[in-house]
């Protein structure tokens, strides 16, 4: 039997049930596809892949390739559309089976269907490696997934111990041989640029596992997680939060590995409100994974899964000012500057800039979500669009529209103005809400 394994958001050898299934074969072709459409602007003004995440992804791919070579394997990096590259490789290498991890995005689902249509005589399989649970192990059916996170959490916690048991698998240590085939076309991929601001994120499975152990057992910072997680300048207060999200997002780190390591810490060190809260945040990520699979295209619609119409529009000057950190709100400017220059922003900052976008600037939330998609190194389709819908009042939040008092938040989380000053939050000529008057005359 000959198998093609399509790496997607599972760039690891540990806890990878899909790769384990693919390894039960005589020949294994390991493929990652870089889609050129990621790097071109979409209908919402932003690209699907910005320079920060591309750099982190490329580092992760090179780390994965090194790990595969220790098993006598190699990574074929194809630059092209997946719905064309995967069938072409499958047919040219006469594979019997194509395997990948199950994806929550609608574009990813459409690509999988297109590949199935082009390979009618080849078996295609998906495995759930991105989540804590499998669909069969959830304490409810997918179509009965609760409309709110609190209901989901209660059902999960009432079902027994935190997290599913027995789903994590050990690290793969043996793989079948790769076929002999010509060099791939990775050289056509966009160049990887140097970062504007060096930061401690480095792509790859080992880097993610090291950070997990360091945060829990090296610093014991998890003991204070609930108190420190809202730090505004999360990059400078490095251990205020776990910083595991970039590795979780591209699958260099398994969510089940994180859950098991938290449980190990609680068994051997201590169990308190903060250790629970890190699990709580992991469960939020889990909820949005299944939320995306349940709601499909509604996750990306303007009116959200609630189909709640809101009076929004697109003001080009407001959107540009927000992206460039040139609004009337210093704390928002500082956060947007940090995001644009580093590819990362702490949770509190994300909530503030999103609240400003939806409430003060009165913009269509989808444009903000698309900008986050381009900029964030830890972009995850389900969490990103789920959280933006939540804050915009069209998603999973039962309270409706969330609005933060930006001045009060700045005083609470940046009382000395250190964050605002460090990231140049005081714009020299901030752009106001209106650039023309009622008669369309420019406002000077």
C-alpha positions as CSV (number, residue, x, y, z in Angstrom):
1,X,0.0,0.0,0.0
2,X,1.2,3.5,-0.9
3,X,0.1,6.6,1.1
4,X,0.3,10.3,0.7
5,X,0.2,12.2,4.0
6,X,-0.9,15.8,3.7
7,X,0.5,17.9,6.6
8,X,-1.7,20.9,7.4
9,X,-2.2,22.2,11.0
10,X,-0.4,19.2,12.5
11,X,3.3,19.9,12.0
12,X,4.6,17.4,14.6
13,X,5.5,13.8,15.3
14,X,4.1,13.7,18.9
15,X,0.4,12.9,19.4
16,X,-0.4,12.7,15.7
17,X,-3.0,10.0,15.1
18,X,-3.3,10.9,11.4
19,X,0.4,10.4,10.8
20,X,0.4,7.2,12.8
21,X,-2.4,5.9,10.5
22,X,-0.4,7.0,7.5
23,X,2.7,5.2,8.8
24,X,1.0,1.8,8.4
25,X,2.0,1.5,4.8
26,X,4.8,0.3,2.5
27,X,5.6,3.8,1.1
28,X,4.8,7.2,2.5
29,X,4.9,10.5,0.7
30,X,4.9,13.4,3.2
31,X,3.6,16.7,1.6
32,X,2.9,20.2,2.7
33,X,1.2,22.6,0.3
34,X,2.0,26.4,0.3
35,X,-1.0,28.0,-1.4
36,X,-0.1,31.1,-3.5
37,X,-3.5,32.6,-2.7
38,X,-2.4,33.1,0.9
39,X,-0.2,35.9,-0.2
40,X,-2.6,38.0,-2.3
41,X,-5.2,40.5,-0.9
42,X,-8.7,39.1,-0.5
43,X,-12.1,40.8,-0.7
44,X,-11.7,42.1,2.9
45,X,-8.6,44.1,2.1
46,X,-6.1,41.7,3.8
47,X,-4.0,38.7,2.9
48,X,-4.5,35.3,4.4
49,X,-0.8,35.1,5.4
50,X,1.4,38.0,6.6
51,X,5.1,38.1,6.9
52,X,5.2,37.3,10.6
53,X,3.2,34.0,10.4
54,X,4.9,33.0,7.2
55,X,8.3,33.3,8.9
56,X,7.0,31.2,11.9
57,X,5.4,28.7,9.5
58,X,8.6,28.3,7.5
59,X,10.7,27.8,10.6
60,X,8.1,25.1,11.7
61,X,8.4,23.4,8.3
62,X,12.1,23.3,8.4
63,X,12.0,21.8,11.9
64,X,9.5,19.2,10.7
65,X,11.7,18.3,7.8
66,X,14.7,17.8,10.2
67,X,12.5,15.5,12.4
68,X,11.3,13.5,9.4
69,X,14.9,13.0,8.1
70,X,15.8,11.3,11.4
71,X,13.1,8.7,10.4
72,X,14.5,8.3,6.9
73,X,11.7,10.5,5.5
74,X,11.6,13.8,3.8
75,X,9.1,16.7,3.4
76,X,7.8,17.5,-0.1
77,X,6.9,21.2,0.0
78,X,4.6,22.0,-3.0
79,X,3.9,25.6,-4.0
80,X,0.5,25.6,-5.6
81,X,-3.2,25.1,-5.0
82,X,-3.9,22.1,-2.8
83,X,-6.8,20.9,-4.9
84,X,-4.4,20.7,-7.8
85,X,-1.1,19.7,-6.1
86,X,-2.4,16.8,-4.0
87,X,-4.2,15.0,-6.9
88,X,-1.2,15.5,-9.1
89,X,1.2,14.0,-6.6
90,X,-1.2,11.2,-5.7
91,X,-1.6,10.1,-9.3
92,X,2.0,10.5,-10.3
93,X,3.2,8.3,-7.3
94,X,0.3,5.9,-7.7
95,X,-0.8,6.2,-4.1
96,X,-3.7,4.1,-2.7
97,X,-4.7,6.5,0.2
98,X,-4.5,10.2,1.0
99,X,-4.6,11.1,4.7
100,X,-4.8,14.5,6.6
101,X,-6.1,16.0,9.8
102,X,-9.7,17.3,9.9
103,X,-9.9,21.0,9.4
104,X,-12.5,23.4,10.7
105,X,-12.4,26.0,7.9
106,X,-14.9,26.0,5.0
107,X,-12.2,26.7,2.4
108,X,-10.3,23.7,3.7
109,X,-13.5,21.6,3.5
110,X,-14.1,22.7,-0.1
111,X,-10.6,21.8,-1.1
112,X,-11.0,18.3,0.4
113,X,-14.2,17.7,-1.6
114,X,-12.4,18.9,-4.8
115,X,-9.6,16.5,-4.2
116,X,-12.1,13.6,-3.6
117,X,-13.8,14.4,-6.9
118,X,-10.4,14.3,-8.7
119,X,-9.4,11.0,-7.1
120,X,-12.4,8.8,-7.3
121,X,-10.5,5.5,-7.0
122,X,-8.3,6.6,-4.1
123,X,-9.3,6.3,-0.4
124,X,-9.3,9.6,1.5
125,X,-9.2,9.7,5.3
126,X,-9.3,12.4,7.9
127,X,-8.4,12.2,11.6
128,X,-9.1,14.6,14.5
129,X,-5.7,15.7,15.7
130,X,-6.3,19.4,16.2
131,X,-8.7,19.1,19.1
132,X,-8.9,17.7,22.6
133,X,-11.8,15.5,21.8
134,X,-12.8,13.5,18.8
135,X,-16.4,14.0,17.5
136,X,-17.3,10.6,18.9
137,X,-15.8,11.4,22.4
138,X,-17.6,14.7,22.8
139,X,-20.3,14.6,25.5
140,X,-22.8,15.8,22.9
141,X,-23.4,15.3,19.2
142,X,-22.0,18.0,16.9
143,X,-25.5,19.3,15.9
144,X,-26.4,19.6,19.6
145,X,-23.3,21.7,20.4
146,X,-24.5,24.4,22.8
147,X,-24.9,28.0,21.6
148,X,-22.7,29.3,24.4
149,X,-19.3,28.3,25.9
150,X,-20.6,28.2,29.4
151,X,-23.1,25.5,28.5
152,X,-20.4,23.6,26.6
153,X,-18.0,23.8,29.6
154,X,-20.7,22.5,32.0
155,X,-21.5,19.5,29.9
156,X,-17.8,18.7,29.4
157,X,-17.0,19.0,33.1
158,X,-20.1,17.1,34.2
159,X,-19.1,14.2,31.9
160,X,-16.2,13.3,34.2
161,X,-12.5,14.1,34.5
162,X,-11.1,17.2,32.7
163,X,-10.3,16.3,29.1
164,X,-10.7,13.1,27.2
165,X,-8.6,10.1,28.4
166,X,-6.7,7.8,26.2
167,X,-6.7,9.9,23.0
168,X,-3.1,11.2,23.2
169,X,-0.6,8.9,21.5
170,X,3.1,8.6,21.9
171,X,5.7,10.2,19.6
172,X,6.2,8.4,16.3
173,X,9.7,6.9,16.1
174,X,9.4,4.9,12.9
175,X,8.1,5.7,9.4
176,X,8.1,3.8,6.2
177,X,10.4,4.9,3.4
178,X,9.8,7.8,1.1
179,X,9.6,7.3,-2.7
180,X,12.3,8.5,-5.0
181,X,11.0,11.6,-6.8
182,X,12.4,14.8,-8.2
183,X,13.1,17.9,-6.1
184,X,10.0,19.9,-5.1
185,X,9.2,23.5,-6.1
186,X,9.7,25.1,-2.7
187,X,12.0,27.6,-4.3
188,X,8.9,29.3,-5.8
189,X,7.6,30.2,-2.3
190,X,7.8,33.8,-1.2
191,X,11.0,34.9,0.6
192,X,11.1,34.8,4.4
193,X,11.9,38.3,5.7
194,X,13.7,39.2,8.9
195,X,11.5,40.4,11.8
196,X,11.2,44.1,12.5
197,X,11.3,43.4,16.3
198,X,13.1,40.2,17.4
199,X,10.9,38.2,19.8
200,X,11.3,34.8,21.5
201,X,8.9,32.9,19.2
202,X,10.7,30.3,17.1
203,X,8.7,27.8,15.0
204,X,8.9,24.0,15.3
205,X,7.8,21.1,17.4
206,X,10.7,21.1,19.8
207,X,10.4,24.8,20.5
208,X,6.7,24.4,21.4
209,X,7.4,21.4,23.7
210,X,10.3,23.3,25.3
211,X,8.0,26.3,26.0
212,X,5.3,24.1,27.5
213,X,7.8,22.5,29.9
214,X,9.4,25.9,30.7
215,X,6.2,27.7,31.4
216,X,4.8,25.0,33.7
217,X,7.8,23.3,35.4
218,X,10.6,25.8,34.7
219,X,9.1,29.0,36.0
220,X,5.9,27.8,37.8
221,X,4.3,30.9,36.2
222,X,1.2,28.9,35.7
223,X,0.5,29.3,39.5
224,X,-0.3,33.0,38.9
225,X,-1.8,32.6,35.4
226,X,-5.3,33.9,36.3
227,X,-3.8,37.1,37.9
228,X,-1.3,37.8,35.2
229,X,-3.0,36.7,31.9
230,X,-4.5,40.1,31.2
231,X,-1.1,41.9,31.0
232,X,-1.4,44.5,28.3
233,X,2.2,44.3,27.1
234,X,2.3,40.5,26.8
235,X,5.6,40.4,24.9
236,X,7.6,42.3,27.6
237,X,5.8,40.4,30.4
238,X,6.7,37.1,28.8
239,X,5.6,34.7,31.5
240,X,2.4,36.5,32.2
241,X,0.7,34.0,29.9
242,X,1.7,30.7,28.4
243,X,2.5,31.9,24.9
244,X,1.6,28.5,23.6
245,X,-0.9,29.7,21.0
246,X,1.5,30.0,18.0
247,X,2.6,26.4,18.2
248,X,-1.0,25.2,18.9
249,X,-2.2,27.2,15.8
250,X,0.0,25.4,13.3
251,X,-0.1,22.1,15.1
252,X,3.6,22.0,16.1
253,X,2.2,21.4,19.6
254,X,-0.8,19.2,20.4
255,X,-3.7,20.5,22.5
256,X,-3.9,17.0,24.2
257,X,-0.2,17.3,25.0
258,X,-0.9,20.6,26.7
259,X,-3.9,19.2,28.6
260,X,-1.9,16.2,29.8
261,X,1.0,18.4,30.9
262,X,-1.3,20.6,32.9
263,X,-2.8,17.5,34.6
264,X,0.8,16.2,35.3
265,X,1.7,19.5,36.9
266,X,-1.5,19.4,39.1
267,X,-0.6,15.9,40.2
268,X,3.1,16.5,41.0
269,X,3.2,20.2,41.9
270,X,-0.1,22.0,42.8
271,X,-3.6,22.4,41.6
272,X,-5.3,25.8,42.0
273,X,-7.5,28.3,40.3
274,X,-4.8,29.4,37.9
275,X,-3.9,25.9,36.7
276,X,-7.6,25.4,36.1
277,X,-7.8,28.6,34.2
278,X,-5.2,27.5,31.7
279,X,-7.3,24.4,31.1
280,X,-10.3,26.8,30.9
281,X,-8.6,28.8,28.0
282,X,-7.7,25.5,26.3
283,X,-11.4,24.5,26.5
284,X,-12.4,27.9,24.9
285,X,-10.2,26.9,21.9
286,X,-11.9,23.5,21.8
287,X,-15.3,25.1,21.8
288,X,-14.5,27.3,18.9
289,X,-13.1,24.3,16.9
290,X,-16.4,22.5,17.1
291,X,-18.4,25.7,16.7
292,X,-16.7,26.3,13.4
293,X,-17.4,22.7,12.2
294,X,-21.0,23.0,13.3
295,X,-21.8,26.4,11.7
296,X,-19.6,26.3,8.6
297,X,-20.0,29.3,6.3
298,X,-22.1,31.2,8.9
299,X,-18.8,31.7,10.9
300,X,-17.7,34.2,8.1
301,X,-21.0,35.9,7.4
302,X,-21.6,39.5,8.4
303,X,-24.6,38.7,10.5
304,X,-22.9,35.8,12.2
305,X,-24.4,32.5,13.4
306,X,-27.1,34.5,15.2
307,X,-28.2,36.2,11.9
308,X,-28.3,39.4,13.8
309,X,-28.2,42.5,11.5
310,X,-26.2,45.5,12.7
311,X,-25.8,48.9,11.0
312,X,-22.2,48.7,9.9
313,X,-20.4,49.9,6.8
314,X,-16.8,50.3,5.5
315,X,-15.1,53.6,6.1
316,X,-11.8,53.3,4.4
317,X,-10.0,56.1,6.4
318,X,-11.2,54.6,9.7
319,X,-10.0,51.1,8.7
320,X,-6.6,52.4,7.6
321,X,-6.2,54.5,10.7
322,X,-6.9,51.4,12.9
323,X,-4.5,49.2,11.0
324,X,-1.7,51.8,11.2
325,X,-2.2,52.8,14.8
326,X,-3.4,56.3,13.9
327,X,-6.7,56.6,15.7
328,X,-7.8,58.9,18.5
329,X,-7.3,56.2,21.1
330,X,-3.7,55.8,22.3
331,X,-4.1,52.4,23.9
332,X,-5.6,51.0,20.6
333,X,-2.8,52.6,18.6
334,X,-0.1,51.1,20.8
335,X,-1.7,47.6,20.6
336,X,-2.1,47.9,16.8
337,X,1.5,49.0,16.4
338,X,2.7,46.0,18.4
339,X,0.6,43.7,16.4
340,X,1.8,45.0,13.1
341,X,5.4,45.1,14.0
342,X,5.7,41.8,15.9
343,X,2.7,39.6,14.8
344,X,1.6,39.1,18.4
345,X,-0.8,40.8,20.8
346,X,-2.0,39.7,24.2
347,X,-5.5,38.7,24.9
348,X,-6.5,42.0,26.6
349,X,-5.1,44.1,23.7
350,X,-7.0,42.0,21.2
351,X,-10.3,42.6,23.0
352,X,-9.7,46.4,23.2
353,X,-8.8,46.9,19.5
354,X,-11.7,44.7,18.4
355,X,-14.1,46.6,20.7
356,X,-12.8,49.9,19.2
357,X,-13.2,48.6,15.7
358,X,-16.8,47.5,16.2
359,X,-18.1,50.1,18.5
360,X,-16.1,53.4,18.2
361,X,-15.2,53.0,14.5
362,X,-18.5,51.3,13.6
363,X,-16.9,49.0,11.1
364,X,-17.9,45.6,9.7
365,X,-16.2,43.1,12.1
366,X,-15.1,40.9,9.2
367,X,-12.5,43.4,8.0
368,X,-10.9,43.4,11.5
369,X,-11.0,39.6,11.6
370,X,-9.3,39.5,8.2
371,X,-6.6,41.9,9.4
372,X,-5.9,39.7,12.4
373,X,-5.7,36.7,10.0
374,X,-2.9,38.4,8.1
375,X,-1.0,39.7,11.1
376,X,-1.1,37.1,13.9
377,X,1.5,34.4,14.1
378,X,-1.0,32.4,16.2
379,X,-3.9,32.8,13.8
380,X,-6.4,30.0,14.1
381,X,-9.5,30.2,11.9
382,X,-12.0,28.9,14.4
383,X,-10.8,31.0,17.4
384,X,-10.2,34.1,15.4
385,X,-13.6,34.3,13.7
386,X,-15.4,32.9,16.7
387,X,-13.9,35.5,19.0
388,X,-14.7,38.4,16.6
389,X,-18.3,37.3,16.2
390,X,-18.5,36.9,20.0
391,X,-17.3,40.5,20.6
392,X,-19.4,41.9,17.7
393,X,-22.6,40.5,19.3
394,X,-23.4,38.1,16.4
395,X,-21.9,34.9,17.7
396,X,-21.7,32.8,20.8
397,X,-22.0,35.6,23.4
398,X,-25.5,35.5,25.1
399,X,-25.0,39.1,26.3
400,X,-24.8,40.6,22.8
401,X,-22.5,43.4,21.8
402,X,-19.4,43.8,24.0
403,X,-18.1,47.3,24.5
404,X,-15.0,48.3,26.5
405,X,-14.4,51.8,28.0
406,X,-11.0,52.3,26.4
407,X,-9.9,55.1,28.7
408,X,-10.8,53.1,31.8
409,X,-9.1,50.0,30.4
410,X,-5.9,52.0,29.7
411,X,-5.9,53.3,33.3
412,X,-6.4,49.9,34.7
413,X,-3.9,47.9,32.6
414,X,-1.4,50.6,31.8
415,X,-1.6,53.1,34.6
416,X,1.9,54.6,34.0
417,X,1.5,54.7,30.3
418,X,4.5,52.4,29.7
419,X,2.8,50.3,27.1
420,X,1.4,53.3,25.2
421,X,4.8,55.0,25.2
422,X,6.8,51.9,24.3
423,X,4.6,51.3,21.2
424,X,4.1,54.9,20.2
425,X,0.4,55.1,21.0
426,X,0.2,58.9,20.8
427,X,-0.3,59.6,17.1
428,X,1.0,62.9,15.9
429,X,-2.0,63.5,13.6
430,X,-4.7,61.0,14.6
431,X,-7.5,60.4,12.1
432,X,-10.9,61.4,13.3
433,X,-14.2,59.6,12.7
434,X,-15.2,61.9,9.9
435,X,-13.1,63.4,7.0
436,X,-16.0,65.2,5.3
437,X,-19.0,67.2,6.6
438,X,-22.7,66.7,5.8
439,X,-22.2,68.3,2.4
440,X,-19.2,66.2,1.6
441,X,-16.7,69.0,2.1
442,X,-13.4,67.9,3.5
443,X,-12.9,68.6,7.2
444,X,-9.5,70.1,7.8
